[in-house]
């Protein structure tokens, strides 16, 4: 039962019962409700921001441990990437150099991942940046390891065919030249014998009498029909040695091979002549690597002593007139 409250009225000198109207009661109730809401909100704010439940404390410890593990993982990936960089350097600058293979282009080794956002599912979390960066680095590492694995597969295959490659690379002079007196012109800019202007000479000229035997400088397959003349080269023989190498023998008078025929280093393939754009009997000899014509003087290492090679180098570098 609610207590009844009284107040003293000095006018009547008597006690009167305190009567509350509904407006005052409603106002008091609303004030109490507002006070309760404010107190509850303040309590929730304090509890949510400054106090943690045992479950929240446990989850926070687990999250801190996860962040620590991710940091350790990133540190280990740094170590792996350092080792992988060393492996890539050895692959490009040692293993592939030994087998005369081109290095893996950086655009392939370091290619990114195109298309849609691969990490969209990891967005929207407090640690999204850490998760995305770690996942991205793992993806890059995985791809680089795959590329390196394929590269080593190629190196292993090249090692298996090393003996074949050594026999195929042009490595002797194309005509007998023991006294080294037949080198007429070397690789580089030379005076053209007809136009009398400097012009790039893409091979070496060996002067010799018509009919002098010409030898294949490496194992390979005849890649052209020697009977099909070129206006510049005249009759010529082109040998595909494989491994990116070709050799060309121009101005020949006749030949002993046909298209598709396999030849061995030292086989007689043709004879010196003066067909095509030529001013005297000689052999114009070229070495081609991956489509680029390179200096043949670097491929005479099988039948010359160091002193003889120095002499050949001196003769080939003379800025004299070419024969074609």
HELIX and SHEET records of a PDB file:
HELIX    1   1 UNK A   22  UNK A   50  1                                  29    
HELIX    2   2 UNK A   54  UNK A   90  1                                  37    
HELIX    3   3 UNK A   91  UNK A   95  3                                   5    
HELIX    4   4 UNK A   96  UNK A   98  1                                   3    
HELIX    5   5 UNK A  106  UNK A  109  1                                   4    
HELIX    6   6 UNK A  120  UNK A  122  5                                   3    
HELIX    7   7 UNK A  128  UNK A  160  1                                  33    
HELIX    8   8 UNK A  162  UNK A  168  1                                   7    
HELIX    9   9 UNK A  296  UNK A  299  5                                   4    
HELIX   10  10 UNK A  306  UNK A  316  1                                  11    
SHEET    1   A 2 UNK A   6  UNK A   9  0                                        
SHEET    2   A 2 UNK A  14  UNK A  17 -1                                        
SHEET    1   B 7 UNK A 183  UNK A 185  0                                        
SHEET    2   B 7 UNK A 204  UNK A 207 -1                                        
SHEET    3   B 7 UNK A 282  UNK A 289 -1                                        
SHEET    4   B 7 UNK A 245  UNK A 250 -1                                        
SHEET    5   B 7 UNK A 236  UNK A 242 -1                                        
SHEET    6   B 7 UNK A 220  UNK A 222 -1                                        
SHEET    7   B 7 UNK A 262  UNK A 263 -1                                        
SHEET    1   C 4 UNK A 183  UNK A 185  0                                        
SHEET    2   C 4 UNK A 204  UNK A 207 -1                                        
SHEET    3   C 4 UNK A 282  UNK A 289 -1                                        
SHEET    4   C 4 UNK A 292  UNK A 294 -1                                        
SHEET    1   D 2 UNK A 188  UNK A 191  0                                        
SHEET    2   D 2 UNK A 198  UNK A 201 -1                                        
SHEET    1   E 3 UNK A 213  UNK A 215  0                                        
SHEET    2   E 3 UNK A 268  UNK A 271 -1                                        
SHEET    3   E 3 UNK A 254  UNK A 255 -1                                        
END                                                                             
